[in-house]
């Protein structure tokens, strides 16, 4: 069907949605699509409580997007997308409002757990795989939130004031990469971008369509439209949910001639095309994975996303080891190990019991004491003193701490990167009696560990690992699985070391005065120490890098190097490729991620890893020339185990616009 076949009234109604989760169908005249929240599990609303709270049907809760990003695995991203597609088909959902791709500019953003990374390349490539597999499974993706929605503070009005180059190189880039997977839709953000509401951000929408090849429908975030006519003119196709006030104003604007038929037809046609595309995508599709297979996928992703931050040899735990466990996060409610808001999922299964899981694997009964509740809340049912006694009586002490949906949630930002005082006390007091203390950290973004890191022997960053996270964690702690996750964001020494934390902000404006100095780009360029750098993560294996070779190809360079597992345990290593301009003509970060690989190696095995670099990987966005530009000159290829652990280097040259392996 074409928009020309609809009446004006029908077209006006069509571009404003039907209700909270569906497009308009005019009583069956048109097919419609249903939408659902759920980047890490389908949050299909089935009823409303009297207090207005939405009640969602239970669904498999996968690891958070941040934990998925810590896998550095496009295979894991594809597996999550495929699993979610099966969940959506079971729930009769046509479009999943996911994934979130905003760059982690500010470490205290309350929604960082929903986003991939501080690096746009890592975020974009993982999102691309997630979107492709979701849509191959018959369900449309809605990539979000475009753009520069990097804090929750006053998000409905705050203006993100960003220079053009930073927009292009950081904040647009994940959407550019993900657009290669042809997502059916994209969601605008709430905030203003350089003074213009994101729902009316024509300049950005034009870049999406005319430069990035995005050919889907642009949808508003729920309630993000202030002026439906202005949004339609800018290129926003569908307002969600239906709002009587904005619809009435749209009708009046049309009658006054403020909205042209051409603009109305364009928006309506894209909504019709969205519906048709989703119906065609879903045609004859059935779930590819059984529920059990999806649960196993959730467990594998969680295991690959868990990051070992510190280990003095206490881990892995050996069978027969006596273990004490403390902290309410060891036997959590859902909210303790999940972020809050629209990404929150009602788990399909029970929450886990880590002491029981460890007891099963170790063959000894773990002693458990809750010791504290989340935040600085004490309760008569917790006994911190008993936790200290248990720690003193056992060979190894495991303390489970974190944040959860009372600290990390949509519509609010974190007040601090530090853990609540009751949790810090539990770590320090039990560790004072048992030096073999392992801290397990359940959090959706970076945490300041400086108050207690020195006192413990191991730290395991579990993130928000989903409902199978307990089993995955127990496997990691006991060596059934070798940890292979690495950080997709920097853990700074303190929040004050992060430029965006100190940038200007008031009730109306967030000034992105740090420009390109976001995440590791700032720390490596300016030599500022970090606690755990971007790309960092330990393993029970040790890996050696050898023999970097760069060869010229017709359309770029092939980078090859050898990885060796110099241990007796099978493991996976995430190697990273960075590009460094040696004498840049404009300001550029010292080096930037341009490739990565996750490689499994058996004990003492060697494998060759190869990757391709093309001219655009060396480019920056020239504001003066309004284009991407790779200047002639000398560059260096870095291959490393993290952004601060460079193992191999090789210089290359660009001459007359061509990449040369010989300098």
SULDA-V510198 format. One record per backbone hydrogen bond with DSSP energy under -0.5 kcal/mol. CO is the residue of the C=O (numbers start at 1). NH is the residue of the N-H. If there is no record, write none. Layout:
BEGIN
CO/NH
CO/NH
END
This chain:
BEGIN
2/5
3/6
7/11
8/12
9/13
10/14
11/15
13/16
14/17
15/239
19/241
19/242
21/35
22/18
22/19
25/28
25/29
25/30
26/29
33/23
34/94
34/95
36/97
37/43
38/41
40/62
42/44
43/37
43/45
44/57
47/55
49/52
53/49
54/56
55/46
55/47
59/348
60/62
61/467
61/468
64/68
65/69
66/70
68/71
68/73
69/72
70/486
73/77
74/78
75/79
76/80
77/81
78/82
79/83
80/84
81/85
82/86
83/87
84/88
85/89
86/90
87/91
88/92
88/93
89/92
94/140
95/36
95/97
96/98
96/142
97/38
98/142
99/144
103/105
106/109
108/414
109/112
111/114
112/115
113/66
114/100
117/104
118/120
119/123
120/124
121/125
122/126
123/127
124/128
125/129
126/130
127/131
128/132
129/133
130/134
131/135
132/136
133/137
134/139
135/138
140/96
141/185
143/187
144/101
145/147
145/149
146/189
148/150
152/155
154/157
154/158
158/160
158/192
159/161
159/510
160/162
160/194
161/512
163/167
164/168
165/169
166/170
166/171
167/172
170/174
172/175
172/176
173/177
174/178
175/179
177/180
178/181
179/182
184/217
185/143
186/219
187/146
191/198
192/160
192/194
193/196
196/193
197/200
198/201
200/202
201/205
202/206
203/207
204/208
205/209
206/210
207/211
207/212
208/214
217/186
217/219
218/237
218/238
219/188
221/223
221/224
227/231
228/232
229/233
230/234
231/235
231/236
235/237
238/220
240/223
243/247
244/248
245/249
246/250
247/251
248/252
249/253
250/254
251/255
252/256
253/258
253/259
254/257
260/264
261/265
262/266
263/267
264/268
265/269
266/270
267/271
268/272
269/273
270/274
271/275
272/276
273/277
274/278
275/279
276/280
277/281
278/282
279/283
282/285
290/294
291/295
292/296
293/297
294/298
295/299
296/300
297/301
298/302
299/303
300/304
301/305
302/306
303/484
306/485
307/309
307/461
308/538
310/459
318/321
322/395
322/396
323/367
324/398
325/369
326/400
327/330
328/331
329/332
330/354
333/336
333/337
334/337
335/338
335/405
337/466
340/410
341/344
345/347
346/59
353/357
354/358
355/359
355/366
356/360
357/361
358/362
359/363
362/320
364/366
367/325
369/327
370/327
370/372
372/328
374/377
376/378
377/373
379/382
383/387
384/388
385/389
386/390
387/391
388/392
389/393
390/394
391/394
396/324
397/399
397/438
398/326
398/400
399/401
399/440
400/329
401/442
404/407
404/408
407/409
408/340
409/412
412/409
417/448
420/423
420/424
421/425
422/426
423/427
424/428
425/429
426/430
427/431
428/432
430/433
430/434
435/437
436/397
436/438
437/439
437/457
437/458
438/399
438/440
439/441
439/460
440/401
440/442
441/443
441/462
441/463
442/403
447/449
448/419
449/452
449/453
452/455
453/456
457/312
458/439
459/309
459/310
459/461
460/441
460/462
461/307
463/465
464/64
466/469
468/472
469/473
470/474
471/475
472/476
473/477
474/478
475/480
475/481
476/479
477/316
477/317
481/483
487/535
488/118
490/492
491/531
491/532
494/497
495/498
497/499
498/501
498/502
499/502
499/503
500/503
504/511
508/159
509/506
509/511
510/161
510/512
511/513
512/515
514/517
516/518
518/521
519/522
519/523
520/524
521/525
521/590
522/526
523/527
523/528
527/529
529/493
532/491
533/536
534/643
536/487
538/308
542/566
544/564
546/562
549/560
551/558
553/556
556/553
557/559
557/613
558/551
558/560
559/611
560/549
561/609
562/546
563/607
564/544
564/566
565/567
565/604
567/604
571/601
573/575
573/599
575/597
576/578
576/640
577/594
577/595
578/638
579/592
580/636
592/579
595/577
597/575
597/599
599/573
601/571
602/605
605/565
607/563
609/561
611/559
613/557
614/617
615/618
616/619
620/622
620/629
621/623
622/626
622/627
627/622
629/620
629/631
633/654
634/582
634/583
635/652
636/580
636/638
637/650
638/578
639/647
639/648
640/576
642/645
645/641
645/642
648/639
650/637
652/635
653/655
653/660
654/633
655/658
658/655
660/653
END
